[in-house]
Amino acid sequence: MSSCFIRILTPQGLEPVAYSAASLSDAERFEPHNGVYTVTNTFSGGLVLKFDAHLDRLEDSAARAGIPLQLDRGRLRAALREMVAASGFEDVRFRITVPAEQPDHLILTLEPFHPLPAEIYERGVRCITVSGSARRNPAVKASGWLHERRQIEAALPEGIFTALLLGENGEILEGTSSNFYAILDGELRTAGSGVLPGIAQQIVFAVAAPIITVRRSPITVHDLPRSSEAFITSSSRGIVPVIEIDGCPIGAAVPGPITRALRAAYRDWVAAHAEPL
């Protein structure tokens, strides 16, 4: 049974698609490999967070990929509001895909949004690293990555939350759909290049200054035993503590005090800046 609500926003308006899907992940099978996309969600009955930043990045990705995107933001917002109302879902996680061959035919895919369970944030998650899987053009949120990511995630061992992508010299760059951070020698470390700049990452940078110094340089796998805390971020999940990587405990293998302080500051920022779709 389909749990997705999917339409194409054409110059003539919203049109149905010739397929159905059980989830955003399932719908990836039907989407073009050549294009760009963004994913975010509504919460608290239709609020969004930094939606224009998502669209800024979508336009930037399209320009970098040579896709002539002419985005009418007001029309897109109206179409999404119409789809949310028609779907019957209270809050949604949604993807906007721009096909390279038809950039004026936006694929809009919605599914019900379910936040992560509270125990994920209370206990933290385990991750593994994978080499040879870094994005070819990391500054572009390319549709082809959706299909590459599916293969990585399908091979994750049981109990592993996500994979972390490594650079050539063992740098921990990012997750398959998240940014990665570690606390090393009293600094918050995260890759400043070779990764997709995250929207949630913008919030982390905005709230971190009173809490900890940020250094935009990645740690390596060799730094893991000395790292005191780690976490990942994404728009739909916020800050998720990481307590183990490749079987190596991070600090005391529980969400640490800096991560908890950043999560509290992040939540306060969200509460102050959320806006209607």
MARFI-632863 format. One record per residue (C-alpha): residue number from 1; residue in one letter; z, x, y. Coordinates in steps of 0.25 Angstrom, whole numbers. Layout:
<resi:NUM&resn:a&pz:Z&px:X&py:Y>
...
# end
This chain:
<resi:1&resn:m&pz:0&px:0&py:0>
<resi:2&resn:s&pz:-4&px:5&py:14>
<resi:3&resn:s&pz:8&px:9&py:23>
<resi:4&resn:c&pz:-2&px:15&py:34>
<resi:5&resn:f&pz:-8&px:7&py:45>
<resi:6&resn:i&pz:-21&px:14&py:49>
<resi:7&resn:r&pz:-32&px:12&py:59>
<resi:8&resn:i&pz:-43&px:20&py:67>
<resi:9&resn:l&pz:-43&px:19&py:82>
<resi:10&resn:t&pz:-57&px:19&py:85>
<resi:11&resn:p&pz:-64&px:17&py:99>
<resi:12&resn:q&pz:-65&px:2&py:95>
<resi:13&resn:g&pz:-50&px:1&py:91>
<resi:14&resn:l&pz:-41&px:1&py:79>
<resi:15&resn:e&pz:-49&px:0&py:66>
<resi:16&resn:p&pz:-44&px:0&py:51>
<resi:17&resn:v&pz:-47&px:11&py:41>
<resi:18&resn:a&pz:-53&px:9&py:27>
<resi:19&resn:y&pz:-41&px:15&py:20>
<resi:20&resn:s&pz:-26&px:13&py:18>
<resi:21&resn:a&pz:-15&px:23&py:16>
<resi:22&resn:a&pz:0&px:22&py:12>
<resi:23&resn:s&pz:4&px:32&py:23>
<resi:24&resn:l&pz:0&px:42&py:34>
<resi:25&resn:s&pz:-1&px:53&py:23>
<resi:26&resn:d&pz:-9&px:44&py:14>
<resi:27&resn:a&pz:-19&px:41&py:25>
<resi:28&resn:e&pz:-22&px:56&py:27>
<resi:29&resn:r&pz:-31&px:55&py:15>
<resi:30&resn:f&pz:-41&px:46&py:23>
<resi:31&resn:e&pz:-40&px:54&py:36>
<resi:32&resn:p&pz:-51&px:64&py:40>
<resi:33&resn:h&pz:-47&px:79&py:38>
<resi:34&resn:n&pz:-54&px:82&py:51>
<resi:35&resn:g&pz:-46&px:77&py:63>
<resi:36&resn:v&pz:-32&px:78&py:70>
<resi:37&resn:y&pz:-20&px:69&py:70>
<resi:38&resn:t&pz:-6&px:66&py:74>
<resi:39&resn:v&pz:6&px:59&py:67>
<resi:40&resn:t&pz:18&px:53&py:74>
<resi:41&resn:n&pz:26&px:40&py:73>
<resi:42&resn:t&pz:33&px:29&py:80>
<resi:43&resn:f&pz:48&px:27&py:79>
<resi:44&resn:s&pz:59&px:17&py:84>
<resi:45&resn:g&pz:49&px:6&py:84>
<resi:46&resn:g&pz:37&px:12&py:90>
<resi:47&resn:l&pz:41&px:24&py:98>
<resi:48&resn:v&pz:33&px:37&py:97>
<resi:49&resn:l&pz:37&px:52&py:101>
<resi:50&resn:k&pz:27&px:61&py:109>
<resi:51&resn:f&pz:15&px:53&py:105>
<resi:52&resn:d&pz:7&px:59&py:117>
<resi:53&resn:a&pz:10&px:73&py:111>
<resi:54&resn:h&pz:5&px:69&py:98>
<resi:55&resn:l&pz:-8&px:64&py:105>
<resi:56&resn:d&pz:-9&px:77&py:113>
<resi:57&resn:r&pz:-8&px:85&py:100>
<resi:58&resn:l&pz:-19&px:76&py:94>
<resi:59&resn:e&pz:-28&px:78&py:105>
<resi:60&resn:d&pz:-25&px:93&py:105>
<resi:61&resn:s&pz:-28&px:94&py:90>
<resi:62&resn:a&pz:-41&px:86&py:92>
<resi:63&resn:a&pz:-45&px:96&py:103>
<resi:64&resn:r&pz:-42&px:108&py:95>
<resi:65&resn:a&pz:-50&px:102&py:83>
<resi:66&resn:g&pz:-62&px:99&py:91>
<resi:67&resn:i&pz:-60&px:83&py:90>
<resi:68&resn:p&pz:-64&px:76&py:103>
<resi:69&resn:l&pz:-52&px:66&py:103>
<resi:70&resn:q&pz:-52&px:57&py:115>
<resi:71&resn:l&pz:-38&px:50&py:113>
<resi:72&resn:d&pz:-34&px:37&py:120>
<resi:73&resn:r&pz:-19&px:38&py:119>
<resi:74&resn:g&pz:-17&px:24&py:125>
<resi:75&resn:r&pz:-26&px:18&py:115>
<resi:76&resn:l&pz:-21&px:26&py:103>
<resi:77&resn:r&pz:-6&px:22&py:107>
<resi:78&resn:a&pz:-11&px:7&py:107>
<resi:79&resn:a&pz:-18&px:8&py:94>
<resi:80&resn:l&pz:-6&px:14&py:87>
<resi:81&resn:r&pz:3&px:3&py:93>
<resi:82&resn:e&pz:-6&px:-7&py:88>
<resi:83&resn:m&pz:-6&px:-1&py:74>
<resi:84&resn:v&pz:9&px:0&py:74>
<resi:85&resn:a&pz:10&px:-14&py:77>
<resi:86&resn:a&pz:0&px:-18&py:67>
<resi:87&resn:s&pz:6&px:-9&py:56>
<resi:88&resn:g&pz:19&px:-16&py:55>
<resi:89&resn:f&pz:26&px:-3&py:54>
<resi:90&resn:e&pz:39&px:-1&py:63>
<resi:91&resn:d&pz:36&px:13&py:66>
<resi:92&resn:v&pz:25&px:22&py:61>
<resi:93&resn:r&pz:20&px:36&py:58>
<resi:94&resn:f&pz:6&px:37&py:63>
<resi:95&resn:r&pz:-6&px:47&py:63>
<resi:96&resn:i&pz:-17&px:48&py:73>
<resi:97&resn:t&pz:-29&px:55&py:66>
<resi:98&resn:v&pz:-41&px:59&py:74>
<resi:99&resn:p&pz:-54&px:61&py:65>
<resi:100&resn:a&pz:-62&px:73&py:70>
<resi:101&resn:e&pz:-75&px:65&py:67>
<resi:102&resn:q&pz:-70&px:52&py:74>
<resi:103&resn:p&pz:-60&px:56&py:85>
<resi:104&resn:d&pz:-61&px:42&py:91>
<resi:105&resn:h&pz:-56&px:36&py:78>
<resi:106&resn:l&pz:-41&px:39&py:77>
<resi:107&resn:i&pz:-35&px:36&py:63>
<resi:108&resn:l&pz:-21&px:30&py:66>
<resi:109&resn:t&pz:-12&px:29&py:54>
<resi:110&resn:l&pz:2&px:23&py:54>
<resi:111&resn:e&pz:13&px:22&py:43>
<resi:112&resn:p&pz:27&px:17&py:44>
<resi:113&resn:f&pz:36&px:28&py:50>
<resi:114&resn:h&pz:49&px:31&py:42>
<resi:115&resn:p&pz:58&px:42&py:48>
<resi:116&resn:l&pz:63&px:53&py:38>
<resi:117&resn:p&pz:76&px:50&py:32>
<resi:118&resn:a&pz:88&px:54&py:39>
<resi:119&resn:e&pz:92&px:63&py:28>
<resi:120&resn:i&pz:80&px:72&py:30>
<resi:121&resn:y&pz:85&px:76&py:44>
<resi:122&resn:e&pz:100&px:77&py:39>
<resi:123&resn:r&pz:97&px:86&py:27>
<resi:124&resn:g&pz:84&px:93&py:31>
<resi:125&resn:v&pz:71&px:96&py:22>
<resi:126&resn:r&pz:66&px:107&py:13>
<resi:127&resn:c&pz:52&px:113&py:16>
<resi:128&resn:i&pz:43&px:123&py:10>
<resi:129&resn:t&pz:33&px:133&py:16>
<resi:130&resn:v&pz:18&px:133&py:13>
<resi:131&resn:s&pz:8&px:144&py:16>
<resi:132&resn:g&pz:-6&px:144&py:19>
<resi:133&resn:s&pz:-5&px:129&py:24>
<resi:134&resn:a&pz:-4&px:131&py:39>
<resi:135&resn:r&pz:-13&px:123&py:48>
<resi:136&resn:r&pz:-27&px:129&py:51>
<resi:137&resn:n&pz:-26&px:124&py:65>
<resi:138&resn:p&pz:-12&px:121&py:68>
<resi:139&resn:a&pz:-13&px:116&py:82>
<resi:140&resn:v&pz:-22&px:105&py:77>
<resi:141&resn:k&pz:-16&px:93&py:70>
<resi:142&resn:a&pz:-28&px:91&py:61>
<resi:143&resn:s&pz:-31&px:80&py:51>
<resi:144&resn:g&pz:-34&px:91&py:40>
<resi:145&resn:w&pz:-20&px:95&py:40>
<resi:146&resn:l&pz:-16&px:81&py:35>
<resi:147&resn:h&pz:-23&px:84&py:22>
<resi:148&resn:e&pz:-19&px:98&py:21>
<resi:149&resn:r&pz:-4&px:94&py:23>
<resi:150&resn:r&pz:-5&px:83&py:12>
<resi:151&resn:q&pz:-8&px:94&py:2>
<resi:152&resn:i&pz:4&px:103&py:6>
<resi:153&resn:e&pz:14&px:91&py:6>
<resi:154&resn:a&pz:9&px:86&py:-7>
<resi:155&resn:a&pz:13&px:99&py:-13>
<resi:156&resn:l&pz:27&px:100&py:-7>
<resi:157&resn:p&pz:38&px:101&py:-18>
<resi:158&resn:e&pz:48&px:90&py:-19>
<resi:159&resn:g&pz:59&px:90&py:-9>
<resi:160&resn:i&pz:51&px:98&py:2>
<resi:161&resn:f&pz:49&px:90&py:15>
<resi:162&resn:t&pz:37&px:98&py:20>
<resi:163&resn:a&pz:30&px:111&py:20>
<resi:164&resn:l&pz:30&px:122&py:31>
<resi:165&resn:l&pz:17&px:129&py:34>
<resi:166&resn:l&pz:18&px:144&py:34>
<resi:167&resn:g&pz:10&px:154&py:43>
<resi:168&resn:e&pz:3&px:167&py:37>
<resi:169&resn:n&pz:16&px:175&py:39>
<resi:170&resn:g&pz:26&px:165&py:34>
<resi:171&resn:e&pz:28&px:158&py:47>
<resi:172&resn:i&pz:33&px:143&py:45>
<resi:173&resn:l&pz:24&px:136&py:54>
<resi:174&resn:e&pz:25&px:121&py:52>
<resi:175&resn:g&pz:27&px:110&py:42>
<resi:176&resn:t&pz:15&px:102&py:37>
<resi:177&resn:s&pz:18&px:91&py:47>
<resi:178&resn:s&pz:29&px:97&py:55>
<resi:179&resn:n&pz:34&px:109&py:64>
<resi:180&resn:f&pz:44&px:118&py:58>
<resi:181&resn:y&pz:56&px:125&py:65>
<resi:182&resn:a&pz:67&px:135&py:61>
<resi:183&resn:i&pz:79&px:140&py:67>
<resi:184&resn:l&pz:79&px:156&py:66>
<resi:185&resn:d&pz:88&px:165&py:74>
<resi:186&resn:g&pz:93&px:154&py:83>
<resi:187&resn:e&pz:78&px:150&py:87>
<resi:188&resn:l&pz:70&px:137&py:83>
<resi:189&resn:r&pz:57&px:143&py:78>
<resi:190&resn:t&pz:44&px:136&py:76>
<resi:191&resn:a&pz:30&px:140&py:75>
<resi:192&resn:g&pz:23&px:140&py:89>
<resi:193&resn:s&pz:9&px:142&py:84>
<resi:194&resn:g&pz:1&px:139&py:71>
<resi:195&resn:v&pz:7&px:125&py:70>
<resi:196&resn:l&pz:4&px:111&py:75>
<resi:197&resn:p&pz:13&px:109&py:87>
<resi:198&resn:g&pz:22&px:97&py:84>
<resi:199&resn:i&pz:26&px:85&py:92>
<resi:200&resn:a&pz:40&px:85&py:87>
<resi:201&resn:q&pz:40&px:100&py:90>
<resi:202&resn:q&pz:38&px:97&py:105>
<resi:203&resn:i&pz:51&px:89&py:104>
<resi:204&resn:v&pz:58&px:100&py:97>
<resi:205&resn:f&pz:54&px:110&py:108>
<resi:206&resn:a&pz:58&px:100&py:118>
<resi:207&resn:v&pz:73&px:99&py:113>
<resi:208&resn:a&pz:75&px:112&py:107>
<resi:209&resn:a&pz:78&px:120&py:120>
<resi:210&resn:p&pz:93&px:117&py:121>
<resi:211&resn:i&pz:95&px:119&py:106>
<resi:212&resn:i&pz:88&px:131&py:102>
<resi:213&resn:t&pz:77&px:141&py:106>
<resi:214&resn:v&pz:64&px:138&py:101>
<resi:215&resn:r&pz:54&px:149&py:97>
<resi:216&resn:r&pz:40&px:145&py:93>
<resi:217&resn:s&pz:38&px:155&py:82>
<resi:218&resn:p&pz:39&px:152&py:67>
<resi:219&resn:i&pz:49&px:157&py:57>
<resi:220&resn:t&pz:44&px:163&py:44>
<resi:221&resn:v&pz:48&px:160&py:30>
<resi:222&resn:h&pz:55&px:173&py:30>
<resi:223&resn:d&pz:64&px:167&py:41>
<resi:224&resn:l&pz:69&px:155&py:33>
<resi:225&resn:p&pz:82&px:161&py:28>
<resi:226&resn:r&pz:86&px:165&py:42>
<resi:227&resn:s&pz:82&px:151&py:48>
<resi:228&resn:s&pz:94&px:142&py:51>
<resi:229&resn:e&pz:87&px:129&py:52>
<resi:230&resn:a&pz:73&px:123&py:51>
<resi:231&resn:f&pz:66&px:110&py:54>
<resi:232&resn:i&pz:52&px:103&py:55>
<resi:233&resn:t&pz:48&px:93&py:65>
<resi:234&resn:s&pz:37&px:82&py:66>
<resi:235&resn:s&pz:35&px:70&py:74>
<resi:236&resn:s&pz:39&px:59&py:64>
<resi:237&resn:r&pz:51&px:67&py:58>
<resi:238&resn:g&pz:57&px:75&py:70>
<resi:239&resn:i&pz:65&px:87&py:66>
<resi:240&resn:v&pz:67&px:88&py:51>
<resi:241&resn:p&pz:77&px:99&py:47>
<resi:242&resn:v&pz:72&px:109&py:36>
<resi:243&resn:i&pz:83&px:115&py:27>
<resi:244&resn:e&pz:75&px:123&py:17>
<resi:245&resn:i&pz:61&px:130&py:17>
<resi:246&resn:d&pz:55&px:136&py:4>
<resi:247&resn:g&pz:69&px:134&py:-3>
<resi:248&resn:c&pz:76&px:142&py:8>
<resi:249&resn:p&pz:87&px:135&py:15>
<resi:250&resn:i&pz:86&px:134&py:30>
<resi:251&resn:g&pz:100&px:138&py:36>
<resi:252&resn:a&pz:111&px:130&py:29>
<resi:253&resn:a&pz:100&px:121&py:23>
<resi:254&resn:v&pz:104&px:109&py:32>
<resi:255&resn:p&pz:99&px:104&py:45>
<resi:256&resn:g&pz:105&px:114&py:55>
<resi:257&resn:p&pz:111&px:112&py:69>
<resi:258&resn:i&pz:99&px:116&py:77>
<resi:259&resn:t&pz:90&px:106&py:70>
<resi:260&resn:r&pz:100&px:95&py:71>
<resi:261&resn:a&pz:101&px:98&py:86>
<resi:262&resn:l&pz:86&px:98&py:88>
<resi:263&resn:r&pz:85&px:85&py:80>
<resi:264&resn:a&pz:95&px:78&py:89>
<resi:265&resn:a&pz:88&px:83&py:101>
<resi:266&resn:y&pz:74&px:79&py:95>
<resi:267&resn:r&pz:80&px:65&py:93>
<resi:268&resn:d&pz:85&px:64&py:107>
<resi:269&resn:w&pz:71&px:68&py:112>
<resi:270&resn:v&pz:64&px:58&py:104>
<resi:271&resn:a&pz:73&px:47&py:109>
<resi:272&resn:a&pz:70&px:50&py:123>
<resi:273&resn:h&pz:55&px:52&py:122>
<resi:274&resn:a&pz:50&px:42&py:112>
<resi:275&resn:e&pz:40&px:32&py:118>
<resi:276&resn:p&pz:32&px:20&py:113>
<resi:277&resn:l&pz:19&px:22&py:106>
# end
